[in-house]
Amino acid sequence: MGKKKVLVCYGVDIDAVAGWLGSYGGEDSTSDISRGRFIILFHRANTTEYRQQKTKTGATPDAGIWAGTIGTRRLLALFDKYNIKASWFIPGHTLETFPEECAAVRDAGHELGLHGYSHENPADMTADQQRDVLDKTWKLLTDFCGGRPPRGSVAPWWETSREGTELLLSYGIEYDHSMSHHDCQAYWLRTGDEWTKIDYTKKAEEWMKPLVRGTPTGLVEIPGSWYIDDLPPMMFIKNSANSHGWVNPRDVEDIWKDHFDYFYREYDEFIFPMTIHPDVSGRPHVLLMHERIIEHINKHEGVEWVTMGEMSDYFKSKNTVPEGALMPASREEVVKKYEEWKKTQA
């Protein structure tokens, strides 16, 4: 085995209320919406978390409401403790509903990316609806970051559409974190794959056809994995048949560590993106799991904690774009697009 180079990243989806509106089936439940708001809680000024937050940011409660998100603040503290810069994917609904929280993430130097508006399922939307959501959220996030366009995107619920990739390319998105062609290597994303669904009303020969690969793109895919995602095993969702919520985090920890250890044994170079949510990983028992995982990973030589943008940059530095690939709009094009839109808002 050669010299190790291991790029590790946390991808944080701040679904908050948006998750319940778009994916979790809680849009009519004040209780579930309250869970999505895990953030706006009344706190006495003498709590430890309040004192720590006030010391770090100068924030004070407005009419007794602590201006901050508990789950996200705890993750920010975790990353600060271990000197980690993460990639945070923020629905537009979260950005507009909890601007102070999102500002704390931005101001801590983390990367910010796209994650729909209300955690909508792209596969259920028309092309026009998808374009409208992307246009609004792209402008919101670019404006929020002082004119710096987002580089990455995560499809809500990791559901993608046939039009989605080309829409991302038109807005200059450089990488995506929604697909799973691999589990520890980045790759160039394809668009337009076609397959034949089974239709039992027809002859079998009608569906016995192989997958047809689509067109390569210059969009880097940072693969996602449901097995390295905190939400399925550790978040209770009433409307989900396979919902858990009380899985021992030490069991999840073993799965994640086993993934990492296998990759480390079998590959000289690999990436290890972990997907988490403040709703889940902001809980005390899961935070302690992350501390143990981080410390386990840090015992290995060649480990670097990076953002997904940095993972994408490294992949592009080592790999040539496939011939005939559909390319993202240039940085200059998308900045010009933003500046032209901004003039109309004056």
N, C-alpha and C positions, 0 to 999 in steps of 0.2 A: 504494500500500500504506500502511496506517495504522501506528500505533504497535504495536510487537510486545509480546506477552506469551506467553512460552514456559515452561511448567512441565515440568521434567525430573526424573526420579526413577529410582533403582535399586530394583528389587524383588529381594530376595535370598532364595532358597529353600534352607534348610539341610537338605537331604535326608539327608545322611550315610548311616547304615546303613539308615534307613527307605526310601530310594530303591531300594536293592537288594532289600529285603523285598517291596515293593509293586509295583514297576514295571519294574525293569531286568533281572529274571530271574537275580539272583545270590543268591537266598535259600539255596541249598544250597552255595554256594562260599565257603570260608573266605578265599580270595584276594580275592573281590569285597567281602566283608564287611570285610576289612582295608582295602580302598580307601575304603570308606565311613567307616572310622575314621581316615583321613588325619590324624588329629588326635592320637591317643594315640601319641606317638612318644617314644623315649628320646633325650634330648638331653644333651650335656655342658654343664656350667654356664658354660662360657666361650664359648658360641656367641653371636653378635651378637643373634639374635632372642630368645634367653633373657634376655640382659642388658637388652634394651629392654623386654621384657614385665615383668621383675621390677621395673624402675624405674617403669613406669607403674602396675602394680597391686599390687606387693608379693608376687606369686605366686611360690611356690617349688615344686620338684618333690617329689612324694610318692613315696618309694621309687624315685627316679630317673625317675618318669614326669612329663613336663611337663604340668601341669594346664591344658590349653588346646588349642584347635584351630588348627592351623597355617593352613589355608586361611582360616578365619574371622578369625583374628587379623590376617592380612595384609590382608583386606578392611577390617577396622576401622582399620588403619593408613592404608590408602588414603583412606578417607572422612575420617579425621582430618586428613590432609595437605591435603585440598581443602575442608575445612569442610562436609561433606555429611552430612545426616541421611537415612538410607535407611529403607525398609520391609522388614522381615525376616519371612518366613513360615516358621514353625517346626512341623514335625510333632511330635505328642505324644511319639513315640518318641525323637526328638532331645532334646526338653526334659527327659525323665526320664533319659536315658542320659548326657547331657553338660550337667548343670545349670550348671557353672562357666562353660562357654563361652557358654551362653545368657544368663547373668547379665552377662557382659562386654558383650554386645550391648545388653541392657536398660539397664545402668548408663551406657553411652555416650550415652544419650538417643535411641536409634533407636526407630522404631515397630515393634511386634510384632503379627503376625497369624496366622491359622489356616492349616494346610496338612495336614489329615488327621492320623492317628496313625502308621500304618506306610506312608504314601504309597499308600493303597488306591485302587483305581479305583472311584469312586462308581457308575458305570454297571454294575458287576458285583455290587453289594451290594443287599440288600433294603432297604426303607425303614426297618425296625427297626435293621438294622446301621448304616445311615447316621446314624440318630438317636443311636445309642449312641456312635459315634465322635465325632460333633459334641458331644454332651453332655460326654463325658470330656475332650476336648481344650479345649473352651471353659472348663470349670472349671479345668483345669490352668493354662491361660494367664492366666485372670483372677486366680487365686490367686498365680501367679508375679509378676504385675504389681501386687500389693498391693490387689486388689479392683477394679482398673480393667479392665472388659471389653474384649476386642478389637473393633476397628471393621471390620476387613477380613478377607477370606478369599481363598485361592487353591486351586482344586481340584487335587489331585495329578494330574500329567501333563496338566493342563488338560482332564480328562475330567469332564463334568457329567452329572447324572441328571435325570429328570423331577421328582423330589421335591426336588432339592437347593436350589433357590431359595427355596421356601417354608420349608424347614428353616432356612436362614440368616435369613430374615425373623423367624422365631419366636424367634431368639436375639439379635435386635437388631442384626444385622450391617448396616452402612451401605453398604459397597461390596464389589464382587467384582473379581477380576483373573484371569478364566478364559476369557472369550469374545472374539469378534473381529468384531463387526458393523462396526466402524470400526478404523482403525489409528492415528489421532492425535487423536481427539476422544472425550471421555467421553460416555456416554449412559445413559438410564434402561433398565434391564434388563427384558426380558419373560420371562414364564414360561408354559409350556404350548403353545409352538409345536407344530404337528402337521404331519407330512408322510407321504406314502405311499411305501413301499418298493416296488421292482420285484419282481414275482413272475412268473417266466417260465412257470409252470405255469398261469397265468390269462390271460384276454384282456387285450390292451394297455389297453383302456378302464378296467380296474380300477386301474391305477396312474397314468394320465395325469391327475393332479390337482395343482393348485398348493399351495404351502405355505400353511398357515392360521396366521395370527399369533395369539399367545396374549394373555395379560392383562399390561398394564404394571404395573410395580412402582415403589416409591420407593427401590429399591436402585440405586446408581450403579455402572455398569460402567466400570472402567478397563481398556481393551482390552489383551489380550495379543497378541503377534505371534511366531510361530515364527522369523521372519526377524531378530528382535532378541532372541534368546535364545542364550546362550553354549553350552548343552549339546549340541544336535544336531550342530553341526559340530566341536566340540572335546573331546568326551568319548567314549572308547572303551568300548562296551558289547558284550560277546561275543555276546549273544543277539539283538542288533538288526541286522537286515539292512542298514540304511542307516547303521550306526555309522561314525563317522569317528575323531576323536581326534588326528589329525596335520595338520589343516587349518592353514595359515599364518594366524595371527591378523591379519596385515595384510590378508588377503583379507576376513575377517570385519569388520575395522575399516572397510574401504572400503564394505561394504554398509551398515553402521550409519551411517556419515557421510553416505552418499548419501540414506538415508531422512531424516536430520535436515535436510540441505541442501534437499531437495525440499520438505519441510514448511515450512521457513523461507521459501522463495521463494513458496510458494503460499498460505500462511495467515498472517493477522495474529496469530491466537491458536491455539495447539495444545499438546497434551501429548506428552511423549516418555518413556514408561516403558520401561526396559530390564530384562530378566529375566536374572539371573545366579545361579550356584551356587558355593559355596566349593570344591567338588570340581574345578571348571573354572577359575574366575576367581581362585582362590588360587594357581594355577601362575605361575611367574615370567614366562613369555612372554605370558600373558594379562593379568597385572597391568600390564605395560608398555603393552599395547594400551589398557587403560582409562585410563591416564595420558594417552595421546595423544588419546583420544576426549574426555575431560573438558576438556583444554586447547583442543581444537578448538571444542567447544560454548561454552566460556567466552569465546571471542572475539566472540560475537554479542551484540548489544544485546537487552535484554528478557528474558534468561534468568534463571530462578529455580530453584534446586535445592530440591525440596520432598519430603515424604512422599506416599504415595498417599492417606492420610487428608486431607492438605491439598489434593490435587487434587480429591478428592470434595467437600470444603467449598466450593471455588471454583466447581465446577460447580453445586452446589445453590444458591449465592448468585445465580447468573445464570439458572437454569432452573426453571420451575414444574413441580411433580409432575403427571404426566398425570391427568386425571379418571378416577376409579374405580380408581386404582392400589392394589395391595396394599402396605401399608406395613410397615416393620420395627417390631418391638416397641420401645417407648420405652426410653430410657436408664433411667428410673426403674423400669420393669418388670423389666429384666434385672438391674439392681443388686439389686432386692428378691429376685429368684430366686437370685442368688448368695449373698446374706446368709442366706436361709432354708436353703440347702444347707450353708452354713458352720456354722450352729448345730448341724447334725446330726453334724458332724465333731469337735465339741469332746469 
